[in-house]
């Protein structure tokens, strides 16, 4: 019986190692496979933080409106199956394996690809595009993996709208050493004749976005400038806000995703949807309202404890300075009157000192741990050394076992916030769920 371990083994054996931006390999591979990405209209979502949540909002609304919807995101938390959902349903490993075998055969039989194999991400993207085509979807919501211009997802030919979420520093070794350079890599995906929606939370990037749109013939929409968001309410039950543009208005929009930054992600999704109502005429106000409310996105300010259970156990995959700063702000707003303990693990290639400084403003107790069996993970002594340079009223407590760290933090705090890496959250999520079952 085929498993996702078999699927990953096949992909990994064929793939070239590491991150390798560029379109030559994936373009040739998709061409050999019949260009499946050309079979459906797509919303392409790029950005540094918030693009996954934005995708979840968009896919939920399209599905609620009655469109057969593919949602492609990365990375996965627990299983590769999570990378592609069809109307919220994950596909069987056998389906993935068949498409992986087609992609691997294309690589083996082609001289160029055999000499310069695609990366893991490129192969899994090709398999996902094949699956979406086989499913004959009405629309696909596609999250870029990293950057945009040279990302494997940038070969979609029927992009009906580009969505650009918050942009900040991350993957600087690949995308550039300034936020302006990184923004340029992401803005480069805007398409001729199609609307492009940018959240616009960084004013210094607005003129760059407009220049890219002008050069490409895209139709710019900047949420911070072109939409009005009022009456924002953020609670432990979710968010609520009013949204309006000169031609579109919705009052008391609600989402159950937690954190003030989810208002930004929801308004970006809402802006995209407002521009697509003519192309997708089933995007009624009722469908949009229900889809935004029902959207789910695991591992982002996700409360894992039962209602009323103490302590409140929260998982969040924030892993770069901007993401962790927003996490800290949201946690302070939601649970600021409670004692918060932070359980933290991170990858070596992230700016973890800046992330830890953001958390330091939030929590009196810091529990340093690691991600088992992940070579990129920071060691407990490395995290402890950095955290110990800061003042923590409850001190820095090292734990090699993440579950032991959570158990200890649970004794002394009203809220236990587990964060630092999506790999960390992926490792923990099913284990924590079993403990709480």
URNOR-V160147 format. One record per residue. N is the residue number from 1. RES is the residue in one letter. PSI is psi in whole degrees, 0 to 359 (999 if undefined). NEAR is the number of other ideal C-beta (glycine too) atoms within 8 Angstrom. Layout:
# URNOR-V160147
n->N res->RES psi->PSI near->NEAR
n->N res->RES psi->PSI near->NEAR
This chain:
# URNOR-V160147
n->1 res->X psi->130 near->2
n->2 res->X psi->140 near->7
n->3 res->X psi->169 near->7
n->4 res->X psi->339 near->10
n->5 res->X psi->319 near->6
n->6 res->X psi->316 near->10
n->7 res->X psi->312 near->14
n->8 res->X psi->325 near->9
n->9 res->X psi->318 near->8
n->10 res->X psi->313 near->12
n->11 res->X psi->314 near->14
n->12 res->X psi->321 near->8
n->13 res->X psi->324 near->6
n->14 res->X psi->331 near->12
n->15 res->X psi->151 near->12
n->16 res->X psi->149 near->8
n->17 res->X psi->156 near->4
n->18 res->X psi->186 near->5
n->19 res->X psi->126 near->7
n->20 res->X psi->83 near->8
n->21 res->X psi->145 near->8
n->22 res->X psi->152 near->6
n->23 res->X psi->352 near->9
n->24 res->X psi->313 near->7
n->25 res->X psi->310 near->14
n->26 res->X psi->326 near->13
n->27 res->X psi->317 near->9
n->28 res->X psi->318 near->11
n->29 res->X psi->313 near->16
n->30 res->X psi->325 near->13
n->31 res->X psi->316 near->8
n->32 res->X psi->325 near->9
n->33 res->X psi->2 near->13
n->34 res->X psi->16 near->5
n->35 res->X psi->61 near->8
n->36 res->X psi->336 near->12
n->37 res->X psi->351 near->13
n->38 res->X psi->2 near->6
n->39 res->X psi->355 near->7
n->40 res->X psi->148 near->12
n->41 res->X psi->149 near->10
n->42 res->X psi->147 near->13
n->43 res->X psi->122 near->16
n->44 res->X psi->124 near->15
n->45 res->X psi->123 near->16
n->46 res->X psi->171 near->14
n->47 res->X psi->176 near->15
n->48 res->X psi->307 near->15
n->49 res->X psi->142 near->14
n->50 res->X psi->352 near->14
n->51 res->X psi->327 near->14
n->52 res->X psi->315 near->10
n->53 res->X psi->319 near->13
n->54 res->X psi->317 near->15
n->55 res->X psi->317 near->14
n->56 res->X psi->319 near->14
n->57 res->X psi->312 near->16
n->58 res->X psi->312 near->15
n->59 res->X psi->320 near->15
n->60 res->X psi->320 near->14
n->61 res->X psi->312 near->16
n->62 res->X psi->316 near->15
n->63 res->X psi->316 near->12
n->64 res->X psi->326 near->11
n->65 res->X psi->355 near->13
n->66 res->X psi->13 near->6
n->67 res->X psi->135 near->10
n->68 res->X psi->120 near->10
n->69 res->X psi->130 near->14
n->70 res->X psi->136 near->17
n->71 res->X psi->115 near->13
n->72 res->X psi->122 near->15
n->73 res->X psi->166 near->10
n->74 res->X psi->158 near->9
n->75 res->X psi->177 near->7
n->76 res->X psi->159 near->11
n->77 res->X psi->307 near->12
n->78 res->X psi->330 near->7
n->79 res->X psi->145 near->8
n->80 res->X psi->337 near->10
n->81 res->X psi->329 near->11
n->82 res->X psi->341 near->10
n->83 res->X psi->336 near->11
n->84 res->X psi->121 near->12
n->85 res->X psi->136 near->10
n->86 res->X psi->111 near->14
n->87 res->X psi->42 near->7
n->88 res->X psi->2 near->8
n->89 res->X psi->132 near->6
n->90 res->X psi->149 near->7
n->91 res->X psi->158 near->9
n->92 res->X psi->152 near->5
n->93 res->X psi->330 near->11
n->94 res->X psi->320 near->7
n->95 res->X psi->315 near->10
n->96 res->X psi->318 near->15
n->97 res->X psi->319 near->12
n->98 res->X psi->316 near->8
n->99 res->X psi->324 near->14
n->100 res->X psi->319 near->14
n->101 res->X psi->323 near->9
n->102 res->X psi->317 near->11
n->103 res->X psi->317 near->16
n->104 res->X psi->319 near->12
n->105 res->X psi->320 near->8
n->106 res->X psi->320 near->12
n->107 res->X psi->313 near->14
n->108 res->X psi->325 near->8
n->109 res->X psi->354 near->6
n->110 res->X psi->128 near->10
n->111 res->X psi->315 near->5
n->112 res->X psi->312 near->7
n->113 res->X psi->327 near->14
n->114 res->X psi->323 near->9
n->115 res->X psi->337 near->6
n->116 res->X psi->77 near->7
n->117 res->X psi->149 near->11
n->118 res->X psi->160 near->14
n->119 res->X psi->171 near->14
n->120 res->X psi->312 near->8
n->121 res->X psi->321 near->10
n->122 res->X psi->319 near->14
n->123 res->X psi->318 near->17
n->124 res->X psi->329 near->13
n->125 res->X psi->316 near->13
n->126 res->X psi->316 near->16
n->127 res->X psi->319 near->14
n->128 res->X psi->319 near->12
n->129 res->X psi->322 near->13
n->130 res->X psi->315 near->13
n->131 res->X psi->317 near->15
n->132 res->X psi->321 near->17
n->133 res->X psi->318 near->12
n->134 res->X psi->326 near->9
n->135 res->X psi->351 near->9
n->136 res->X psi->54 near->6
n->137 res->X psi->155 near->12
n->138 res->X psi->330 near->8
n->139 res->X psi->149 near->15
n->140 res->X psi->136 near->14
n->141 res->X psi->115 near->15
n->142 res->X psi->120 near->13
n->143 res->X psi->129 near->12
n->144 res->X psi->148 near->16
n->145 res->X psi->307 near->10
n->146 res->X psi->134 near->9
n->147 res->X psi->237 near->15
n->148 res->X psi->300 near->12
n->149 res->X psi->315 near->10
n->150 res->X psi->16 near->9
n->151 res->X psi->147 near->13
n->152 res->X psi->334 near->12
n->153 res->X psi->352 near->12
n->154 res->X psi->19 near->12
n->155 res->X psi->9 near->10
n->156 res->X psi->132 near->11
n->157 res->X psi->347 near->7
n->158 res->X psi->50 near->8
n->159 res->X psi->117 near->13
n->160 res->X psi->341 near->10
n->161 res->X psi->142 near->13
n->162 res->X psi->132 near->16
n->163 res->X psi->130 near->17
n->164 res->X psi->113 near->15
n->165 res->X psi->191 near->16
n->166 res->X psi->140 near->13
n->167 res->X psi->131 near->12
n->168 res->X psi->187 near->13
n->169 res->X psi->126 near->10
n->170 res->X psi->150 near->11
n->171 res->X psi->40 near->8
n->172 res->X psi->330 near->9
n->173 res->X psi->341 near->5
n->174 res->X psi->328 near->8
n->175 res->X psi->344 near->11
n->176 res->X psi->157 near->9
n->177 res->X psi->359 near->4
n->178 res->X psi->157 near->6
n->179 res->X psi->331 near->11
n->180 res->X psi->319 near->10
n->181 res->X psi->318 near->10
n->182 res->X psi->318 near->18
n->183 res->X psi->321 near->13
n->184 res->X psi->322 near->12
n->185 res->X psi->326 near->13
n->186 res->X psi->318 near->16
n->187 res->X psi->340 near->15
n->188 res->X psi->349 near->9
n->189 res->X psi->355 near->14
n->190 res->X psi->148 near->11
n->191 res->X psi->145 near->11
n->192 res->X psi->129 near->6
n->193 res->X psi->356 near->6
n->194 res->X psi->148 near->12
n->195 res->X psi->148 near->12
n->196 res->X psi->119 near->17
n->197 res->X psi->122 near->15
n->198 res->X psi->135 near->13
n->199 res->X psi->319 near->14
n->200 res->X psi->29 near->12
n->201 res->X psi->352 near->6
n->202 res->X psi->105 near->11
n->203 res->X psi->331 near->6
n->204 res->X psi->347 near->6
n->205 res->X psi->354 near->13
n->206 res->X psi->316 near->12
n->207 res->X psi->327 near->6
n->208 res->X psi->316 near->11
n->209 res->X psi->314 near->16
n->210 res->X psi->325 near->10
n->211 res->X psi->317 near->8
n->212 res->X psi->319 near->13
n->213 res->X psi->317 near->14
n->214 res->X psi->314 near->8
n->215 res->X psi->326 near->6
n->216 res->X psi->348 near->9
n->217 res->X psi->24 near->7
n->218 res->X psi->161 near->14
n->219 res->X psi->107 near->8
n->220 res->X psi->142 near->11
n->221 res->X psi->122 near->11
n->222 res->X psi->115 near->12
n->223 res->X psi->316 near->14
n->224 res->X psi->339 near->9
n->225 res->X psi->320 near->7
n->226 res->X psi->352 near->8
n->227 res->X psi->156 near->12
n->228 res->X psi->125 near->7
n->229 res->X psi->122 near->9
n->230 res->X psi->170 near->7
n->231 res->X psi->47 near->7
n->232 res->X psi->131 near->10
n->233 res->X psi->129 near->7
n->234 res->X psi->120 near->10
n->235 res->X psi->179 near->7
n->236 res->X psi->356 near->6
n->237 res->X psi->349 near->4
n->238 res->X psi->202 near->10
n->239 res->X psi->154 near->16
n->240 res->X psi->142 near->10
n->241 res->X psi->164 near->14
n->242 res->X psi->144 near->11
n->243 res->X psi->138 near->13
n->244 res->X psi->147 near->9
n->245 res->X psi->172 near->11
n->246 res->X psi->333 near->3
n->247 res->X psi->9 near->4
n->248 res->X psi->136 near->9
n->249 res->X psi->137 near->6
n->250 res->X psi->129 near->12
n->251 res->X psi->148 near->5
n->252 res->X psi->52 near->8
n->253 res->X psi->135 near->13
n->254 res->X psi->145 near->10
n->255 res->X psi->148 near->14
n->256 res->X psi->358 near->10
n->257 res->X psi->140 near->16
n->258 res->X psi->151 near->12
n->259 res->X psi->141 near->13
n->260 res->X psi->327 near->12
n->261 res->X psi->341 near->12
n->262 res->X psi->340 near->14
n->263 res->X psi->317 near->13
n->264 res->X psi->314 near->14
n->265 res->X psi->320 near->14
n->266 res->X psi->321 near->15
n->267 res->X psi->329 near->14
n->268 res->X psi->313 near->16
n->269 res->X psi->317 near->14
n->270 res->X psi->323 near->15
n->271 res->X psi->316 near->14
n->272 res->X psi->312 near->14
n->273 res->X psi->321 near->12
n->274 res->X psi->332 near->10
n->275 res->X psi->352 near->10
n->276 res->X psi->8 near->13
n->277 res->X psi->333 near->10
n->278 res->X psi->322 near->5
n->279 res->X psi->326 near->7
n->280 res->X psi->90 near->11
n->281 res->X psi->354 near->6
n->282 res->X psi->3 near->8
n->283 res->X psi->70 near->12
n->284 res->X psi->168 near->7
n->285 res->X psi->319 near->6
n->286 res->X psi->318 near->6
n->287 res->X psi->318 near->13
n->288 res->X psi->314 near->15
n->289 res->X psi->313 near->11
n->290 res->X psi->320 near->9
n->291 res->X psi->317 near->15
n->292 res->X psi->321 near->16
n->293 res->X psi->324 near->9
n->294 res->X psi->356 near->9
n->295 res->X psi->143 near->15
n->296 res->X psi->146 near->8
n->297 res->X psi->95 near->9
n->298 res->X psi->149 near->7
n->299 res->X psi->9 near->12
n->300 res->X psi->108 near->12
n->301 res->X psi->48 near->13
n->302 res->X psi->119 near->10
n->303 res->X psi->119 near->9
n->304 res->X psi->341 near->10
n->305 res->X psi->156 near->9
n->306 res->X psi->158 near->5
n->307 res->X psi->127 near->3
n->308 res->X psi->351 near->4
n->309 res->X psi->145 near->8
n->310 res->X psi->140 near->6
n->311 res->X psi->169 near->12
n->312 res->X psi->123 near->12
n->313 res->X psi->120 near->13
n->314 res->X psi->132 near->13
n->315 res->X psi->136 near->13
n->316 res->X psi->132 near->13
n->317 res->X psi->14 near->12
n->318 res->X psi->131 near->13
n->319 res->X psi->3 near->12
n->320 res->X psi->164 near->14
n->321 res->X psi->316 near->11
n->322 res->X psi->317 near->12
n->323 res->X psi->319 near->12
n->324 res->X psi->325 near->16
n->325 res->X psi->318 near->9
n->326 res->X psi->324 near->13
n->327 res->X psi->313 near->15
n->328 res->X psi->318 near->12
n->329 res->X psi->316 near->10
n->330 res->X psi->318 near->14
n->331 res->X psi->321 near->15
n->332 res->X psi->321 near->10
n->333 res->X psi->322 near->8
n->334 res->X psi->323 near->12
n->335 res->X psi->30 near->11
n->336 res->X psi->334 near->7
n->337 res->X psi->2 near->3
n->338 res->X psi->160 near->9
n->339 res->X psi->122 near->9
n->340 res->X psi->129 near->15
n->341 res->X psi->139 near->17
n->342 res->X psi->127 near->15
n->343 res->X psi->122 near->14
n->344 res->X psi->136 near->16
n->345 res->X psi->153 near->14
n->346 res->X psi->167 near->14
n->347 res->X psi->152 near->13
n->348 res->X psi->331 near->8
n->349 res->X psi->12 near->5
n->350 res->X psi->162 near->11
n->351 res->X psi->69 near->8
n->352 res->X psi->330 near->12
n->353 res->X psi->318 near->7
n->354 res->X psi->322 near->9
n->355 res->X psi->316 near->17
n->356 res->X psi->323 near->14
n->357 res->X psi->321 near->9
n->358 res->X psi->320 near->13
n->359 res->X psi->328 near->15
n->360 res->X psi->331 near->12
n->361 res->X psi->345 near->7
n->362 res->X psi->317 near->11
n->363 res->X psi->143 near->11
n->364 res->X psi->340 near->8
n->365 res->X psi->137 near->16
n->366 res->X psi->124 near->16
n->367 res->X psi->110 near->15
n->368 res->X psi->131 near->14
n->369 res->X psi->193 near->14
n->370 res->X psi->176 near->12
n->371 res->X psi->111 near->12
n->372 res->X psi->139 near->6
n->373 res->X psi->23 near->3
n->374 res->X psi->114 near->10
n->375 res->X psi->329 near->3
n->376 res->X psi->348 near->7
n->377 res->X psi->141 near->14
n->378 res->X psi->147 near->11
n->379 res->X psi->160 near->7
n->380 res->X psi->315 near->12
n->381 res->X psi->324 near->7
n->382 res->X psi->315 near->9
n->383 res->X psi->318 near->18
n->384 res->X psi->319 near->11
n->385 res->X psi->316 near->8
n->386 res->X psi->314 near->10
n->387 res->X psi->328 near->14
n->388 res->X psi->344 near->7
n->389 res->X psi->349 near->5
n->390 res->X psi->165 near->8
n->391 res->X psi->123 near->4
n->392 res->X psi->123 near->12
n->393 res->X psi->325 near->6
n->394 res->X psi->3 near->9
n->395 res->X psi->177 near->7
n->396 res->X psi->126 near->9
n->397 res->X psi->116 near->11
n->398 res->X psi->140 near->11
n->399 res->X psi->124 near->12
n->400 res->X psi->331 near->7
n->401 res->X psi->114 near->7
n->402 res->X psi->322 near->16
n->403 res->X psi->325 near->10
n->404 res->X psi->324 near->9
n->405 res->X psi->317 near->14
n->406 res->X psi->319 near->15
n->407 res->X psi->318 near->8
n->408 res->X psi->317 near->11
n->409 res->X psi->328 near->15
n->410 res->X psi->339 near->10
n->411 res->X psi->332 near->6
n->412 res->X psi->0 near->9
n->413 res->X psi->154 near->13
n->414 res->X psi->328 near->9
n->415 res->X psi->132 near->13
n->416 res->X psi->115 near->15
n->417 res->X psi->115 near->15
n->418 res->X psi->123 near->16
n->419 res->X psi->178 near->16
n->420 res->X psi->336 near->11
n->421 res->X psi->139 near->14
n->422 res->X psi->327 near->10
n->423 res->X psi->319 near->12
n->424 res->X psi->313 near->16
n->425 res->X psi->320 near->15
n->426 res->X psi->318 near->12
n->427 res->X psi->321 near->11
n->428 res->X psi->327 near->13
n->429 res->X psi->309 near->14
n->430 res->X psi->327 near->7
n->431 res->X psi->319 near->9
n->432 res->X psi->320 near->14
n->433 res->X psi->320 near->9
n->434 res->X psi->322 near->7
n->435 res->X psi->321 near->7
n->436 res->X psi->353 near->10
n->437 res->X psi->999 near->4
